[in-house]
Amino acid sequence: VQLQAFGGGLVQAGGSLRLSCVASTNLNTINSIDWYRQAPGEQLEQVARITNTGFVDYAGSVKGRFTISRGNAEMIANLQMNSLMPEDAGVYYCHADTRDMFNRRWTYWGQGTQVTVSS
């Protein structure tokens, strides 16, 4: 199983982007989907999470501007990013926490997508 994040690009400050996380095949039961980002020289930062119960959580820096949602089938999650700021720039990754029919846990990282925000 491979995950791929799509939708990054160059946007002016104040603009919007919508990221999507796509799986190469239908995943097992999804426990949660997370979006992370990493700016150059910075540590990986968790940006948003959505669980299988619909619970969502956001980093304080993006709360009110970003919205995570679940997709269906292979397009498993989206991240709507509004009012983008230069400090939102970085490589964005999706991460899936799943379990199979034997209740074994499997986690997957997606290849990232670059987000650049010009001031």
Helices and strands as residue ranges (DSSP letters): E 3-6, E 9-12, E 17-23, E 29-38, E 45-51, E 56-58, E 66-72, E 75-81, G 86-88, E 90-99, E 105-111, E 113-118
